[in-house]
């Protein structure tokens, strides 16, 4: 019995010594995977820029890669479509998300919170392709009753639905930030004669500002990288304009279009998806860095 206990103890000690190496291996795999993705993007993008000038890519106002006469690779129409959809989604998600967070944190009872929070989590777990067909078959017809000039494929419908999709992210993260504010701050404000609404907007909201802004920036980053909703409901017409009623094409929707086999391997169109993907990567990277900076800059320690 004693020998068996010693044997088990030795195995436990060996396993304890092995665990740090296993954890280090998983960390290295994660880092190498990230570096491999970035390396592939950079290499394939440079191959594209051997065929198309960087100046034309950044300044040309037309994106017609499939043109048989004269192909044009100006990224601005795709950026325009992406930013239009993202702006609409932000306008929808930020007020609803923050209002929901304030309600859950400051007004809702424990029972109400236990009901609403799982519903938000279910909303966040719906596949984006379902959101896309919801935008195309339900939201767009409803909007066309209000705006007759709205095309079947447009920027408004997917923008609204993406806003609905990212609302749970803003609501959940903002609610966590508000809940971390000490109750003593609320009690002090109430003792001075503040109303519940004044406490929410003048005490809790400023105190949780870093977490709220970080959640908004992360949600915007999620909206920029959204693929299936804009691919299904946005269309495939890269236009450089400010109209939200016309068909558009975002960077992610173009990548989906080419990935379906519209271009042969090794062609300029094929390499263009890496240039577009690298541009999208820079957008999301900057948004994530901004979220981290805001979180550190305005963080309150309690």
Secondary structure, 3 states (H helix, E strand, C coil): CHHHHHHHHHHHHHHHHHHHHHHHHHHHHHHHHHHHHHHHHHHHHHHHHHHCCHHHHHHCCCEECCCCCCCEECCHHHHHHHHHHHHHHHHHHHHHHHHHHHHHHHHCCHHHHHHHHHHHHHHHHCCHHHHHHHHHHHHHHHHHHHCCCCCCCCHHHHHHHHHHHHHHHHHHHHHHHHHCCCHHHHHHHHHCCCCHHHHHHHHHHHHCHHHHHHHHHHHHHHHHCCCHHHHHHCCCCCCCCCCCCCCCCCHHHHHHHHHHHHCCCCCHHHHHHHHHHHHHHHHHHHHHHHHHHHHHHCCCCC
